[in-house]
Amino acid sequence: MEKLVYRFHDLFAQLGLSNRDEDILQFIANHRPLDPEVDLPDAPFWSPAQASFLREALEQDSSWSELVDQLNAALRE
């Protein structure tokens, strides 16, 4: 089965966050740097539903997993 292709702003919309470029940049700036000891889904700024989505995306290697990895990297830079 072919994976769907999503873009970074689609991930923010899926998480229920604003997906405007400036809002994405502001979100990352506000939450960076994420402690290296904290797994992305365990970060304190996610709602339980958001954390669950992120965890499932990574565990199931879903169509979202690459974007979740990109978000993880952006929050740790």
C-alpha positions in Angstrom: 0.0 0.0 0.0 1.3 3.4 -1.0 1.8 5.9 1.8 0.0 9.3 1.6 2.3 12.3 1.3 1.8 15.1 3.8 3.6 18.3 4.2 4.9 19.9 7.4 2.0 22.3 7.7 -0.4 19.4 7.4 1.1 17.9 10.6 0.3 21.1 12.5 -3.3 21.0 11.2 -3.6 17.4 12.2 -2.4 18.3 15.7 -5.1 21.0 15.9 -2.6 23.8 15.7 -2.4 26.8 13.3 -0.6 25.7 10.2 0.3 29.2 8.9 4.0 29.5 8.3 4.5 32.2 10.9 2.6 30.3 13.5 4.7 27.1 12.9 7.9 29.1 13.3 6.5 30.7 16.5 5.5 27.4 17.9 9.0 25.9 17.3 10.7 29.0 18.7 8.5 28.9 21.8 9.2 25.2 22.6 12.8 24.9 21.5 15.1 23.5 22.7 13.4 20.4 23.8 15.3 18.5 26.5 17.2 15.6 24.9 16.0 13.3 27.7 12.3 13.9 26.8 10.7 11.9 24.0 8.7 14.2 21.6 5.3 12.7 22.6 6.1 13.2 26.3 6.8 16.9 26.0 4.7 18.9 28.4 3.1 21.2 25.8 1.1 18.5 24.1 -2.5 17.6 25.0 -3.1 13.9 25.6 -4.7 13.6 22.2 -1.7 15.2 20.5 0.8 13.1 22.4 -1.2 9.9 21.5 -1.2 10.9 17.8 2.6 11.5 17.8 3.3 8.3 19.7 1.2 6.2 17.3 2.7 7.9 14.2 6.2 6.9 15.4 5.3 3.4 16.7 3.3 2.5 13.5 5.7 4.1 11.1 2.7 5.8 9.6 2.5 8.3 6.8 3.0 11.0 9.4 6.2 9.5 10.9 8.7 11.4 8.7 7.1 14.7 9.5 7.0 13.9 13.2 10.7 13.2 13.0 11.2 16.5 11.3 9.3 18.3 14.0 11.3 16.4 16.6 14.5 17.6 15.0 13.3 21.2 14.7 12.4 21.3 18.4 15.9 20.1 19.3 18.0 22.4 17.1 
